[in-house]
């Protein structure tokens, strides 16, 4: 039942995944997995599963000093799409994160 539901999905994004050193994501048949590498604390982390029917590129970026993130690029109906998945711990400084997010969104530097 759950496998039928998962196979209808294109992208699964999980946060607070505890991506410690040596962490290996659970395999989901028909999907590729990518995890953040720039974790800031033990319960940090972002994990993305992408359906293998998509040709994607993935970037490990240090876009935020207060959050972990992964950026993926894909094409849907010949239109480029960029998805940035981020996790910010509640203990981190929200004002710094929002300032960095605002700069990122207005500069367009996320599309590189």
C-alpha positions in Angstrom: 0.0 0.0 0.0 2.7 2.5 0.9 4.8 1.5 -2.0 1.9 2.3 -4.4 1.7 5.8 -2.8 5.4 6.4 -3.0 5.6 5.4 -6.6 3.2 8.3 -7.5 5.6 10.8 -6.0 8.4 12.6 -7.9 10.3 14.2 -5.0 10.3 13.4 -1.2 12.0 16.0 1.1 12.7 15.1 4.7 14.3 17.4 7.3 15.8 16.9 10.8 17.2 13.6 9.6 20.1 13.3 12.0 22.6 12.9 9.1 25.6 12.0 11.3 28.9 10.8 9.9 28.4 7.4 8.3 24.7 7.9 7.9 23.3 5.9 5.0 19.8 6.8 3.8 17.2 4.0 3.6 16.9 2.7 0.0 13.5 3.3 -1.8 13.2 1.3 -5.0 12.9 3.6 -8.0 14.4 6.6 -6.2 17.8 8.1 -5.7 18.7 9.7 -2.4 20.8 12.7 -1.5 21.7 14.0 2.0 23.0 17.3 3.2 26.7 17.2 4.2 27.0 20.6 6.0 25.2 19.6 9.2 25.4 22.0 12.1 24.3 19.8 15.0 23.4 16.1 15.7 19.8 16.3 14.7 20.4 18.5 11.7 20.1 17.3 8.1 18.1 17.3 4.9 17.4 14.2 2.8 15.9 14.3 -0.7 14.6 11.3 -2.6 14.0 11.8 -6.4 12.1 9.5 -8.7 14.6 7.9 -11.1 12.4 9.0 -14.0 13.8 12.5 -13.6 17.3 13.7 -14.7 18.4 15.9 -11.9 21.5 17.7 -10.8 22.3 18.2 -7.2 24.4 20.7 -5.4 25.7 20.7 -1.9 25.6 24.4 -1.1 26.6 26.5 1.9 23.8 29.0 1.3 23.1 29.6 4.9 25.3 30.0 8.0 22.4 28.9 10.2 20.9 26.0 8.2 21.7 22.9 6.2 20.5 22.7 2.6 20.6 20.9 -0.7 19.7 22.3 -4.1 18.3 20.2 -6.9 17.6 21.3 -10.5 15.3 19.4 -12.9 13.3 20.0 -16.0 9.5 19.5 -16.1 7.8 19.9 -19.5 11.1 21.6 -20.7 10.9 24.2 -17.9 13.8 24.4 -15.5 12.9 24.0 -11.8 15.1 24.7 -8.8 14.2 23.3 -5.4 16.1 24.3 -2.3 15.5 22.1 0.8 16.7 23.6 4.0 16.6 22.8 7.7 17.2 25.5 10.4 17.4 24.3 14.0 15.1 26.2 16.4 18.2 27.1 18.4 19.8 28.9 15.5 19.4 32.7 15.0 16.2 33.3 13.0 17.1 36.8 12.1 20.4 35.8 10.5 18.6 33.0 8.6 15.9 35.3 7.3 18.4 37.9 6.2 20.4 35.3 4.3 17.2 33.9 2.8 16.1 37.4 1.7 19.5 38.1 0.1 19.5 34.7 -1.6 16.0 35.2 -3.1 16.6 38.8 -4.3 20.1 38.1 -5.7 19.0 35.0 -7.7 22.3 33.3 -6.7 20.3 30.1 -6.0 19.9 29.4 -9.7 23.6 28.8 -10.3 
